[in-house]
Amino acid sequence: MTTKLDGELRRELTIGSDTYTLTLSPTGFVLAVKGRRKGLEIAWADLVSGDAALATALNASLTANLAPRPSKTPLAEKSPPAKKLPAKKAAAPKKR
């Protein structure tokens, strides 16, 4: 026997090395980067009718923010700035 979904159900997922939150609700589901509110949202009606691909593409291009945060590893040390070479002087015209 199954349990009716009356409210929201949240679960944490790890995809690769990134953590996401999946929220299931009676109207659809949302997949978002953990700690962010906006994400990829798909309605159950769109999924069942076959419009999910179109709805997903449109929604992703407009509002989805599924890109993981940049890692907090320190940046590689920058090399010192290159020394500027003195500008070349224009050659004097040759005398004949």
GUSEDREN-260767 format. One record per atom (N, C-alpha, C, CB): atom name; residue number from 1; x, y negated, z negated. Coordinates in pm, 1 decimal, m for minus. Atoms other than C-alpha are relative to their C-alpha. Glycine has a CB too. Example, Ala and Ser with C-alpha at 12.3 -4.5 7.8 and 13.67 -1.06 7.14 Angstrom:
! GUSEDREN-260767
{loke=N marvo=1 X=89.0 Y=119.0 Z=0.0}
{loke=CA marvo=1 X=1230.0 Y=450.0 Z=m780.0}
{loke=C marvo=1 X=90.0 Y=m120.0 Z=0.0}
{loke=CB marvo=1 X=m99.2 Y=m2.7 Z=m124.6}
{loke=N marvo=2 X=m82.0 Y=119.0 Z=6.0}
{loke=CA marvo=2 X=1367.0 Y=106.0 Z=m714.0}
{loke=C marvo=2 X=m77.0 Y=m109.0 Z=m73.0}
{loke=CB marvo=2 X=41.4 Y=m46.2 Z=141.5}
This chain:
! GUSEDREN-260767
{loke=N marvo=1 X=84.6 Y=116.7 Z=0.0}
{loke=CA marvo=1 X=0.0 Y=0.0 Z=0.0}
{loke=C marvo=1 X=89.9 Y=m124.0 Z=0.0}
{loke=CB marvo=1 X=m96.6 Y=0.7 Z=m122.2}
{loke=N marvo=2 X=m76.8 Y=123.6 Z=m8.6}
{loke=CA marvo=2 X=123.8 Y=m352.6 Z=75.5}
{loke=C marvo=2 X=m60.0 Y=m106.0 Z=m92.0}
{loke=CB marvo=2 X=4.6 Y=m51.1 Z=145.1}
{loke=N marvo=3 X=43.2 Y=110.9 Z=84.5}
{loke=CA marvo=3 X=100.7 Y=m668.8 Z=m129.7}
{loke=C marvo=3 X=m25.8 Y=m120.9 Z=87.4}
{loke=CB marvo=3 X=105.6 Y=m32.4 Z=m109.0}
{loke=N marvo=4 X=34.8 Y=118.4 Z=m76.3}
{loke=CA marvo=4 X=m72.4 Y=m974.2 Z=11.6}
{loke=C marvo=4 X=95.0 Y=m114.3 Z=m36.6}
{loke=CB marvo=4 X=m147.3 Y=m40.4 Z=m25.5}
{loke=N marvo=5 X=m88.9 Y=114.5 Z=20.5}
{loke=CA marvo=5 X=152.2 Y=m1278.0 Z=56.7}
{loke=C marvo=5 X=m86.0 Y=m123.5 Z=m24.1}
{loke=CB marvo=5 X=95.6 Y=m21.0 Z=122.8}
{loke=N marvo=6 X=83.3 Y=113.9 Z=36.2}
{loke=CA marvo=6 X=m27.6 Y=m1555.2 Z=m129.5}
{loke=C marvo=6 X=79.0 Y=m129.4 Z=m10.7}
{loke=CB marvo=6 X=m69.8 Y=27.0 Z=m130.0}
{loke=N marvo=7 X=m82.1 Y=119.6 Z=18.8}
{loke=CA marvo=7 X=258.2 Y=m1795.5 Z=m198.3}
{loke=C marvo=7 X=131.0 Y=15.5 Z=74.6}
{loke=CB marvo=7 X=26.2 Y=m26.2 Z=m149.7}
{loke=N marvo=8 X=m131.1 Y=m6.9 Z=m64.7}
{loke=CA marvo=8 X=617.1 Y=m1853.7 Z=m96.6}
{loke=C marvo=8 X=87.9 Y=103.2 Z=m68.1}
{loke=CB marvo=8 X=68.5 Y=m137.1 Z=m1.7}
{loke=N marvo=9 X=m95.7 Y=m98.1 Z=47.7}
{loke=CA marvo=9 X=882.7 Y=m1587.1 Z=m131.4}
{loke=C marvo=9 X=135.6 Y=m39.3 Z=56.5}
{loke=CB marvo=9 X=m40.4 Y=146.2 Z=41.8}
{loke=N marvo=10 X=m132.4 Y=44.8 Z=m45.1}
{loke=CA marvo=10 X=1248.6 Y=m1692.3 Z=m116.7}
{loke=C marvo=10 X=102.6 Y=109.2 Z=m26.4}
{loke=CB marvo=10 X=41.6 Y=m131.7 Z=m71.3}
{loke=N marvo=11 X=m108.9 Y=m95.8 Z=11.6}
{loke=CA marvo=11 X=1546.6 Y=m1469.7 Z=m54.9}
{loke=C marvo=11 X=126.1 Y=m60.0 Z=58.8}
{loke=CB marvo=11 X=m35.0 Y=132.7 Z=70.2}
{loke=N marvo=12 X=m129.5 Y=48.1 Z=m47.3}
{loke=CA marvo=12 X=1915.4 Y=m1537.2 Z=m4.1}
{loke=C marvo=12 X=59.4 Y=103.9 Z=94.3}
{loke=CB marvo=12 X=96.5 Y=m28.8 Z=m119.1}
{loke=N marvo=13 X=m62.6 Y=m87.7 Z=m98.9}
{loke=CA marvo=13 X=2091.9 Y=m1394.1 Z=301.4}
{loke=C marvo=13 X=142.9 Y=m45.4 Z=24.3}
{loke=CB marvo=13 X=m80.3 Y=0.8 Z=132.6}
{loke=N marvo=14 X=m135.1 Y=33.6 Z=m41.7}
{loke=CA marvo=14 X=2458.1 Y=m1378.5 Z=393.9}
{loke=C marvo=14 X=16.2 Y=50.5 Z=141.3}
{loke=CB marvo=14 X=107.9 Y=60.8 Z=m95.6}
{loke=N marvo=15 X=m21.0 Y=m33.7 Z=m140.5}
{loke=CA marvo=15 X=2521.4 Y=m1384.5 Z=767.6}
{loke=C marvo=15 X=142.5 Y=m41.2 Z=32.2}
{loke=CB marvo=15 X=m105.2 Y=m71.3 Z=95.5}
{loke=N marvo=16 X=m141.9 Y=29.1 Z=m17.1}
{loke=CA marvo=16 X=2890.2 Y=m1356.1 Z=843.7}
{loke=C marvo=16 X=53.9 Y=m45.5 Z=m134.9}
{loke=CB marvo=16 X=24.1 Y=m108.9 Z=111.0}
{loke=N marvo=17 X=m50.8 Y=52.9 Z=127.2}
{loke=CA marvo=17 X=3050.8 Y=m1573.0 Z=576.9}
{loke=C marvo=17 X=m86.2 Y=m115.6 Z=m50.4}
{loke=CB marvo=17 X=145.5 Y=m46.4 Z=15.7}
{loke=N marvo=18 X=87.7 Y=112.0 Z=36.3}
{loke=CA marvo=18 X=2762.5 Y=m1823.6 Z=554.4}
{loke=C marvo=18 X=m122.8 Y=50.5 Z=m73.9}
{loke=CB marvo=18 X=m42.4 Y=m79.0 Z=125.3}
{loke=N marvo=19 X=116.0 Y=m37.2 Z=80.7}
{loke=CA marvo=19 X=2476.3 Y=m1815.7 Z=304.4}
{loke=C marvo=19 X=m121.5 Y=m80.6 Z=43.5}
{loke=CB marvo=19 X=28.4 Y=m21.9 Z=m150.2}
{loke=N marvo=20 X=124.7 Y=61.5 Z=m44.6}
{loke=CA marvo=20 X=2118.1 Y=m1888.8 Z=410.5}
{loke=C marvo=20 X=m111.3 Y=33.7 Z=m98.8}
{loke=CB marvo=20 X=m37.4 Y=47.4 Z=143.1}
{loke=N marvo=21 X=119.7 Y=m27.3 Z=78.3}
{loke=CA marvo=21 X=1780.0 Y=m1907.3 Z=236.9}
{loke=C marvo=21 X=m114.4 Y=28.0 Z=96.8}
{loke=CB marvo=21 X=m34.4 Y=m119.5 Z=m95.5}
{loke=N marvo=22 X=116.6 Y=m36.9 Z=m80.3}
{loke=CA marvo=22 X=1483.3 Y=m1729.3 Z=393.7}
{loke=C marvo=22 X=m123.2 Y=m19.4 Z=m86.7}
{loke=CB marvo=22 X=10.0 Y=148.0 Z=52.8}
{loke=N marvo=23 X=123.8 Y=25.7 Z=73.5}
{loke=CA marvo=23 X=1143.1 Y=m1856.8 Z=279.4}
{loke=C marvo=23 X=m116.3 Y=54.7 Z=80.4}
{loke=CB marvo=23 X=m18.8 Y=m152.1 Z=m28.4}
{loke=N marvo=24 X=118.5 Y=m57.4 Z=m63.5}
{loke=CA marvo=24 X=837.6 Y=m1647.9 Z=366.0}
{loke=C marvo=24 X=m123.3 Y=m63.0 Z=m62.1}
{loke=CB marvo=24 X=m3.2 Y=155.3 Z=m15.1}
{loke=N marvo=25 X=125.2 Y=56.8 Z=49.4}
{loke=CA marvo=25 X=492.5 Y=m1806.3 Z=337.1}
{loke=C marvo=25 X=m113.8 Y=58.2 Z=82.5}
{loke=CB marvo=25 X=1.1 Y=m156.5 Z=7.5}
{loke=N marvo=26 X=112.4 Y=m51.8 Z=m77.7}
{loke=CA marvo=26 X=142.6 Y=m1717.4 Z=456.5}
{loke=C marvo=26 X=m8.4 Y=m57.4 Z=141.7}
{loke=CB marvo=26 X=m128.0 Y=m28.6 Z=m72.5}
{loke=N marvo=27 X=8.5 Y=61.5 Z=m132.9}
{loke=CA marvo=27 X=187.4 Y=m1951.2 Z=756.6}
{loke=C marvo=27 X=118.2 Y=33.5 Z=90.1}
{loke=CB marvo=27 X=m10.6 Y=m148.9 Z=m13.9}
{loke=N marvo=28 X=m116.8 Y=m31.1 Z=m80.9}
{loke=CA marvo=28 X=536.4 Y=m1844.5 Z=871.1}
{loke=C marvo=28 X=123.4 Y=14.6 Z=m85.8}
{loke=CB marvo=28 X=22.1 Y=m106.9 Z=104.8}
{loke=N marvo=29 X=m123.0 Y=m8.6 Z=77.3}
{loke=CA marvo=29 X=899.4 Y=m1841.3 Z=767.2}
{loke=C marvo=29 X=97.2 Y=m110.0 Z=41.0}
{loke=CB marvo=29 X=64.9 Y=137.5 Z=17.5}
{loke=N marvo=30 X=m102.3 Y=102.6 Z=m21.1}
{loke=CA marvo=30 X=1191.6 Y=m2083.8 Z=738.3}
{loke=C marvo=30 X=135.0 Y=61.4 Z=m35.7}
{loke=CB marvo=30 X=m28.7 Y=m129.2 Z=m86.1}
{loke=N marvo=31 X=m136.6 Y=m42.9 Z=25.5}
{loke=CA marvo=31 X=1559.9 Y=m1995.5 Z=766.4}
{loke=C marvo=31 X=86.1 Y=m125.4 Z=m1.9}
{loke=CB marvo=31 X=50.1 Y=103.4 Z=107.9}
{loke=N marvo=32 X=m78.7 Y=122.5 Z=15.6}
{loke=CA marvo=32 X=1789.0 Y=m2269.6 Z=634.0}
{loke=C marvo=32 X=132.3 Y=31.7 Z=m68.1}
{loke=CB marvo=32 X=m78.4 Y=m106.0 Z=m81.1}
{loke=N marvo=33 X=m126.7 Y=m12.6 Z=70.5}
{loke=CA marvo=33 X=2147.6 Y=m2307.0 Z=521.3}
{loke=C marvo=33 X=m27.5 Y=m23.3 Z=m147.6}
{loke=CB marvo=33 X=107.3 Y=m100.5 Z=55.0}
{loke=N marvo=34 X=25.3 Y=11.7 Z=142.9}
{loke=CA marvo=34 X=2154.0 Y=m2259.2 Z=146.0}
{loke=C marvo=34 X=36.4 Y=m140.2 Z=m48.7}
{loke=CB marvo=34 X=79.4 Y=106.7 Z=m77.8}
{loke=N marvo=35 X=m21.3 Y=133.5 Z=52.3}
{loke=CA marvo=35 X=2121.5 Y=m2593.8 Z=m30.5}
{loke=C marvo=35 X=m58.8 Y=m109.4 Z=87.4}
{loke=CB marvo=35 X=145.2 Y=m23.6 Z=m17.6}
{loke=N marvo=36 X=62.5 Y=99.2 Z=m88.0}
{loke=CA marvo=36 X=1947.5 Y=m2766.3 Z=259.7}
{loke=C marvo=36 X=m148.9 Y=30.1 Z=11.6}
{loke=CB marvo=36 X=67.3 Y=m0.5 Z=140.8}
{loke=N marvo=37 X=144.8 Y=m17.6 Z=m8.2}
{loke=CA marvo=37 X=1576.9 Y=m2820.3 Z=310.1}
{loke=C marvo=37 X=m46.3 Y=34.9 Z=140.9}
{loke=CB marvo=37 X=m69.9 Y=m125.6 Z=m46.8}
{loke=N marvo=38 X=44.2 Y=m22.3 Z=m137.3}
{loke=CA marvo=38 X=1545.2 Y=m2827.9 Z=686.3}
{loke=C marvo=38 X=70.3 Y=121.0 Z=58.0}
{loke=CB marvo=38 X=26.2 Y=m124.0 Z=87.0}
{loke=N marvo=39 X=m56.5 Y=m117.2 Z=m64.1}
{loke=CA marvo=39 X=1600.6 Y=m2521.8 Z=896.2}
{loke=C marvo=39 X=m85.8 Y=41.5 Z=116.9}
{loke=CB marvo=39 X=14.1 Y=114.6 Z=m99.0}
{loke=N marvo=40 X=75.1 Y=m56.0 Z=m111.2}
{loke=CA marvo=40 X=1454.8 Y=m2301.7 Z=1163.4}
{loke=C marvo=40 X=m133.3 Y=51.1 Z=m53.1}
{loke=CB marvo=40 X=79.8 Y=113.9 Z=70.7}
{loke=N marvo=41 X=132.8 Y=m37.0 Z=49.3}
{loke=CA marvo=41 X=1077.9 Y=m2269.1 Z=1111.5}
{loke=C marvo=41 X=m80.1 Y=63.8 Z=112.3}
{loke=CB marvo=41 X=m74.7 Y=m123.3 Z=m56.5}
{loke=N marvo=42 X=81.6 Y=m69.8 Z=m98.9}
{loke=CA marvo=42 X=857.7 Y=m2018.5 Z=1294.2}
{loke=C marvo=42 X=m132.2 Y=40.4 Z=m65.1}
{loke=CB marvo=42 X=75.0 Y=124.9 Z=56.8}
{loke=N marvo=43 X=132.8 Y=m35.9 Z=49.2}
{loke=CA marvo=43 X=482.8 Y=m1976.7 Z=1244.9}
{loke=C marvo=43 X=m31.1 Y=143.5 Z=41.2}
{loke=CB marvo=43 X=m108.3 Y=m98.0 Z=54.3}
{loke=N marvo=44 X=35.6 Y=m138.7 Z=m31.8}
{loke=CA marvo=44 X=344.9 Y=m1621.2 Z=1232.2}
{loke=C marvo=44 X=m82.4 Y=6.4 Z=127.6}
{loke=CB marvo=44 X=m77.6 Y=64.1 Z=m116.1}
{loke=N marvo=45 X=84.9 Y=0.2 Z=m119.7}
{loke=CA marvo=45 X=87.5 Y=m1711.6 Z=1499.8}
{loke=C marvo=45 X=85.2 Y=m9.9 Z=127.0}
{loke=CB marvo=45 X=m101.1 Y=m117.2 Z=m5.7}
{loke=N marvo=46 X=m89.1 Y=11.9 Z=m115.4}
{loke=CA marvo=46 X=368.4 Y=m1815.6 Z=1739.6}
{loke=C marvo=46 X=76.2 Y=129.7 Z=24.1}
{loke=CB marvo=46 X=98.4 Y=m115.6 Z=m20.2}
{loke=N marvo=47 X=m74.2 Y=m125.3 Z=m10.8}
{loke=CA marvo=47 X=558.9 Y=m1496.2 Z=1667.6}
{loke=C marvo=47 X=m86.6 Y=109.6 Z=61.1}
{loke=CB marvo=47 X=51.4 Y=43.7 Z=m137.5}
{loke=N marvo=48 X=91.3 Y=m103.7 Z=m48.8}
{loke=CA marvo=48 X=257.0 Y=m1273.1 Z=1732.5}
{loke=C marvo=48 X=m43.4 Y=m27.0 Z=143.9}
{loke=CB marvo=48 X=m123.0 Y=9.2 Z=m90.7}
{loke=N marvo=49 X=50.1 Y=32.7 Z=m133.4}
{loke=CA marvo=49 X=141.4 Y=m1459.1 Z=2046.3}
{loke=C marvo=49 X=109.9 Y=1.6 Z=105.9}
{loke=CB marvo=49 X=m66.4 Y=m135.8 Z=m1.9}
{loke=N marvo=50 X=m109.7 Y=0.4 Z=m96.2}
{loke=CA marvo=50 X=485.2 Y=m1448.0 Z=2206.5}
{loke=C marvo=50 X=55.1 Y=m138.2 Z=26.2}
{loke=CB marvo=50 X=m45.0 Y=60.3 Z=128.6}
{loke=N marvo=51 X=m48.2 Y=136.9 Z=m18.0}
{loke=CA marvo=51 X=532.8 Y=m1824.0 Z=2186.7}
{loke=C marvo=51 X=118.7 Y=m31.3 Z=m91.0}
{loke=CB marvo=51 X=m112.7 Y=m98.8 Z=m26.4}
{loke=N marvo=52 X=m107.1 Y=25.2 Z=96.5}
{loke=CA marvo=52 X=805.6 Y=m1781.1 Z=1925.7}
{loke=C marvo=52 X=127.4 Y=m47.8 Z=67.7}
{loke=CB marvo=52 X=28.9 Y=125.4 Z=m80.3}
{loke=N marvo=53 X=m123.6 Y=40.6 Z=m68.3}
{loke=CA marvo=53 X=1089.2 Y=m1812.8 Z=2176.7}
{loke=C marvo=53 X=m6.6 Y=m147.2 Z=38.9}
{loke=CB marvo=53 X=24.4 Y=87.1 Z=125.3}
{loke=N marvo=54 X=15.7 Y=140.2 Z=m39.0}
{loke=CA marvo=54 X=954.2 Y=m2141.4 Z=2310.8}
{loke=C marvo=54 X=m3.3 Y=m90.6 Z=m122.6}
{loke=CB marvo=54 X=m127.8 Y=m18.7 Z=83.0}
{loke=N marvo=55 X=9.6 Y=80.6 Z=121.8}
{loke=CA marvo=55 X=864.8 Y=m2272.4 Z=1964.8}
{loke=C marvo=55 X=135.1 Y=m8.9 Z=m69.4}
{loke=CB marvo=55 X=m104.9 Y=58.8 Z=m95.6}
{loke=N marvo=56 X=m131.5 Y=m0.7 Z=63.9}
{loke=CA marvo=56 X=1204.3 Y=m2171.6 Z=1830.8}
{loke=C marvo=56 X=96.5 Y=m91.6 Z=72.5}
{loke=CB marvo=56 X=56.2 Y=141.4 Z=m5.1}
{loke=N marvo=57 X=m91.9 Y=83.7 Z=m77.2}
{loke=CA marvo=57 X=1395.1 Y=m2337.9 Z=2111.7}
{loke=C marvo=57 X=m31.9 Y=m148.0 Z=m18.5}
{loke=CB marvo=57 X=m6.1 Y=36.9 Z=148.7}
{loke=N marvo=58 X=40.0 Y=139.2 Z=17.1}
{loke=CA marvo=58 X=1196.2 Y=m2659.3 Z=2081.3}
{loke=C marvo=58 X=31.0 Y=m49.5 Z=m140.8}
{loke=CB marvo=58 X=m148.8 Y=m16.3 Z=29.7}
{loke=N marvo=59 X=m22.4 Y=37.9 Z=139.0}
{loke=CA marvo=59 X=1210.0 Y=m2667.8 Z=1703.2}
{loke=C marvo=59 X=148.8 Y=m11.1 Z=m29.8}
{loke=CB marvo=59 X=m65.4 Y=101.0 Z=m94.4}
{loke=N marvo=60 X=m144.3 Y=2.2 Z=25.3}
{loke=CA marvo=60 X=1581.6 Y=m2587.7 Z=1698.7}
{loke=C marvo=60 X=64.2 Y=m122.4 Z=63.1}
{loke=CB marvo=60 X=66.1 Y=127.4 Z=53.5}
{loke=N marvo=61 X=m61.3 Y=114.8 Z=m66.3}
{loke=CA marvo=61 X=1661.5 Y=m2860.6 Z=1946.9}
{loke=C marvo=61 X=m40.6 Y=m131.7 Z=m64.2}
{loke=CB marvo=61 X=m37.1 Y=m1.1 Z=146.5}
{loke=N marvo=62 X=47.7 Y=125.0 Z=58.5}
{loke=CA marvo=62 X=1460.5 Y=m3119.6 Z=1756.6}
{loke=C marvo=62 X=35.7 Y=m17.1 Z=m147.5}
{loke=CB marvo=62 X=m148.1 Y=m8.7 Z=15.9}
{loke=N marvo=63 X=m11.2 Y=19.9 Z=144.1}
{loke=CA marvo=63 X=1487.0 Y=m3051.1 Z=1386.3}
{loke=C marvo=63 X=90.8 Y=96.6 Z=m73.6}
{loke=CB marvo=63 X=m132.6 Y=8.0 Z=m58.9}
{loke=N marvo=64 X=m72.7 Y=m101.2 Z=76.3}
{loke=CA marvo=64 X=1677.9 Y=m2739.7 Z=1290.6}
{loke=C marvo=64 X=140.1 Y=m46.4 Z=m33.1}
{loke=CB marvo=64 X=5.6 Y=130.9 Z=76.9}
{loke=N marvo=65 X=m133.4 Y=36.1 Z=46.4}
{loke=CA marvo=65 X=1992.6 Y=m2786.7 Z=1093.1}
{loke=C marvo=65 X=62.2 Y=125.9 Z=m58.8}
{loke=CB marvo=65 X=m4.3 Y=m117.5 Z=m105.5}
{loke=N marvo=66 X=m50.6 Y=m127.4 Z=47.5}
{loke=CA marvo=66 X=2138.0 Y=m2438.2 Z=1072.8}
{loke=C marvo=66 X=151.1 Y=9.5 Z=2.0}
{loke=CB marvo=66 X=m57.0 Y=109.6 Z=81.3}
{loke=N marvo=67 X=m145.7 Y=m5.7 Z=m2.4}
{loke=CA marvo=67 X=2501.1 Y=m2526.2 Z=1120.9}
{loke=C marvo=67 X=51.4 Y=3.4 Z=m143.1}
{loke=CB marvo=67 X=59.9 Y=m120.9 Z=77.5}
{loke=N marvo=68 X=m53.4 Y=m6.9 Z=135.6}
{loke=CA marvo=68 X=2690.4 Y=m2420.6 Z=810.5}
{loke=C marvo=68 X=86.7 Y=m121.3 Z=m31.4}
{loke=CB marvo=68 X=80.5 Y=128.2 Z=m18.7}
{loke=N marvo=69 X=m84.3 Y=110.6 Z=43.3}
{loke=CA marvo=69 X=2873.9 Y=m2681.4 Z=610.2}
{loke=C marvo=69 X=145.6 Y=31.5 Z=31.4}
{loke=CB marvo=69 X=m18.5 Y=m27.8 Z=m151.0}
{loke=N marvo=70 X=m142.6 Y=m25.2 Z=m19.0}
{loke=CA marvo=70 X=3240.7 Y=m2726.0 Z=688.2}
{loke=C marvo=70 X=59.5 Y=52.6 Z=m129.2}
{loke=CB marvo=70 X=73.7 Y=m128.1 Z=45.7}
{loke=N marvo=71 X=m60.6 Y=m55.7 Z=119.9}
{loke=CA marvo=71 X=3458.4 Y=m2529.2 Z=450.9}
{loke=C marvo=71 X=73.7 Y=m109.2 Z=m75.9}
{loke=CB marvo=71 X=95.6 Y=115.3 Z=35.3}
{loke=N marvo=72 X=m62.4 Y=100.7 Z=84.7}
{loke=CA marvo=72 X=3610.3 Y=m2719.2 Z=162.2}
{loke=C marvo=72 X=149.2 Y=27.3 Z=m16.6}
{loke=CB marvo=72 X=m68.5 Y=m4.4 Z=m136.5}
{loke=N marvo=73 X=m143.1 Y=m25.4 Z=8.4}
{loke=CA marvo=73 X=3962.5 Y=m2598.8 Z=233.5}
{loke=C marvo=73 X=73.9 Y=m127.4 Z=35.0}
{loke=CB marvo=73 X=42.3 Y=116.2 Z=93.5}
{loke=N marvo=74 X=m74.2 Y=122.9 Z=m29.8}
{loke=CA marvo=74 X=4223.6 Y=m2872.0 Z=234.8}
{loke=C marvo=74 X=47.1 Y=m0.9 Z=144.4}
{loke=CB marvo=74 X=120.0 Y=m15.1 Z=m94.5}
{loke=N marvo=75 X=m45.2 Y=14.2 Z=m137.6}
{loke=CA marvo=75 X=4317.3 Y=m3004.0 Z=574.0}
{loke=C marvo=75 X=149.4 Y=24.1 Z=7.4}
{loke=CB marvo=75 X=m35.2 Y=m139.0 Z=55.4}
{loke=N marvo=76 X=m143.2 Y=m19.3 Z=m18.4}
{loke=CA marvo=76 X=4654.0 Y=m2912.8 Z=713.9}
{loke=C marvo=76 X=68.3 Y=m135.0 Z=m11.8}
{loke=CB marvo=76 X=31.2 Y=66.7 Z=137.1}
{loke=N marvo=77 X=m71.2 Y=125.9 Z=16.0}
{loke=CA marvo=77 X=4912.4 Y=m3170.8 Z=630.6}
{loke=C marvo=77 X=25.8 Y=m61.6 Z=135.9}
{loke=CB marvo=77 X=131.9 Y=20.5 Z=m76.0}
{loke=N marvo=78 X=m20.4 Y=69.1 Z=m126.3}
{loke=CA marvo=78 X=4933.9 Y=m3428.4 Z=900.9}
{loke=C marvo=78 X=148.3 Y=m26.0 Z=19.8}
{loke=CB marvo=78 X=m79.7 Y=m132.0 Z=4.5}
{loke=N marvo=79 X=m139.3 Y=30.1 Z=m29.3}
{loke=CA marvo=79 X=5265.1 Y=m3473.5 Z=1072.9}
{loke=C marvo=79 X=17.0 Y=m151.1 Z=m3.2}
{loke=CB marvo=79 X=43.6 Y=59.0 Z=138.0}
{loke=N marvo=80 X=m19.5 Y=145.0 Z=4.8}
{loke=CA marvo=80 X=5422.2 Y=m3815.5 Z=1032.1}
{loke=C marvo=80 X=m22.0 Y=m60.6 Z=137.2}
{loke=CB marvo=80 X=140.6 Y=m34.5 Z=m51.5}
{loke=N marvo=81 X=26.2 Y=61.8 Z=m130.7}
{loke=CA marvo=81 X=5331.9 Y=m4062.7 Z=1304.6}
{loke=C marvo=81 X=127.6 Y=m4.2 Z=83.2}
{loke=CB marvo=81 X=m57.0 Y=m142.8 Z=m17.3}
{loke=N marvo=82 X=m114.8 Y=1.7 Z=m90.9}
{loke=CA marvo=82 X=5559.2 Y=m4052.3 Z=1607.0}
{loke=C marvo=82 X=62.5 Y=m139.2 Z=0.6}
{loke=CB marvo=82 X=m42.2 Y=41.7 Z=143.8}
{loke=N marvo=83 X=m69.7 Y=128.8 Z=m5.2}
{loke=CA marvo=83 X=5823.3 Y=m4321.4 Z=1623.6}
{loke=C marvo=83 X=m24.6 Y=m64.8 Z=134.2}
{loke=CB marvo=83 X=151.7 Y=17.1 Z=m24.8}
{loke=N marvo=84 X=21.2 Y=73.0 Z=m124.2}
{loke=CA marvo=84 X=5755.4 Y=m4589.3 Z=1879.5}
{loke=C marvo=84 X=134.5 Y=m30.8 Z=63.7}
{loke=CB marvo=84 X=m80.1 Y=m130.1 Z=m25.0}
{loke=N marvo=85 X=m121.4 Y=29.8 Z=m74.1}
{loke=CA marvo=85 X=6020.3 Y=m4621.6 Z=2144.1}
{loke=C marvo=85 X=m2.7 Y=m145.1 Z=44.2}
{loke=CB marvo=85 X=15.5 Y=94.0 Z=121.4}
{loke=N marvo=86 X=m0.2 Y=139.9 Z=m45.9}
{loke=CA marvo=86 X=6134.6 Y=m4970.9 Z=2237.9}
{loke=C marvo=86 X=m42.1 Y=m7.1 Z=146.7}
{loke=CB marvo=86 X=140.6 Y=m64.1 Z=m18.9}
{loke=N marvo=87 X=47.2 Y=16.8 Z=m137.4}
{loke=CA marvo=87 X=5974.5 Y=m5098.8 Z=2555.4}
{loke=C marvo=87 X=118.7 Y=m23.1 Z=92.5}
{loke=CB marvo=87 X=m100.5 Y=m117.6 Z=10.1}
{loke=N marvo=88 X=m107.5 Y=17.5 Z=m98.4}
{loke=CA marvo=88 X=6193.4 Y=m5083.1 Z=2864.6}
{loke=C marvo=88 X=m9.1 Y=m140.4 Z=57.8}
{loke=CB marvo=88 X=m8.6 Y=107.6 Z=113.6}
{loke=N marvo=89 X=m3.7 Y=133.2 Z=m60.3}
{loke=CA marvo=89 X=6306.1 Y=m5416.2 Z=3002.3}
{loke=C marvo=89 X=m9.4 Y=15.2 Z=151.2}
{loke=CB marvo=89 X=129.9 Y=m77.2 Z=m40.5}
{loke=N marvo=90 X=12.5 Y=m3.5 Z=m144.3}
{loke=CA marvo=90 X=6219.6 Y=m5491.1 Z=3361.3}
{loke=C marvo=90 X=138.5 Y=m20.8 Z=62.3}
{loke=CB marvo=90 X=m100.7 Y=m107.8 Z=49.6}
{loke=N marvo=91 X=m131.2 Y=11.3 Z=m66.8}
{loke=CA marvo=91 X=6516.4 Y=m5443.8 Z=3592.3}
{loke=C marvo=91 X=9.5 Y=m130.8 Z=75.3}
{loke=CB marvo=91 X=23.3 Y=118.2 Z=96.5}
{loke=N marvo=92 X=m22.6 Y=126.8 Z=m72.6}
{loke=CA marvo=92 X=6662.7 Y=m5763.1 Z=3731.0}
{loke=C marvo=92 X=15.7 Y=31.7 Z=149.3}
{loke=CB marvo=92 X=128.1 Y=m76.1 Z=m55.3}
{loke=N marvo=93 X=m14.0 Y=m27.3 Z=m143.6}
{loke=CA marvo=93 X=6642.8 Y=m5792.1 Z=4109.6}
{loke=C marvo=93 X=148.4 Y=1.0 Z=39.8}
{loke=CB marvo=93 X=m77.9 Y=m106.0 Z=83.6}
{loke=N marvo=94 X=m140.4 Y=m11.4 Z=m45.6}
{loke=CA marvo=94 X=6962.2 Y=m5687.6 Z=4285.9}
{loke=C marvo=94 X=35.2 Y=m115.1 Z=90.7}
{loke=CB marvo=94 X=24.2 Y=133.5 Z=73.2}
{loke=N marvo=95 X=m48.9 Y=108.9 Z=m86.1}
{loke=CA marvo=95 X=7171.0 Y=m5959.8 Z=4447.3}
{loke=C marvo=95 X=72.1 Y=62.3 Z=118.5}
{loke=CB marvo=95 X=95.3 Y=m97.9 Z=m78.6}
{loke=N marvo=96 X=m67.1 Y=m50.5 Z=m118.9}
{loke=CA marvo=96 X=7298.4 Y=m5906.4 Z=4802.6}
{loke=C marvo=96 X=114.8 Y=m84.9 Z=40.2}
{loke=CB marvo=96 X=m94.5 Y=10.8 Z=112.7}
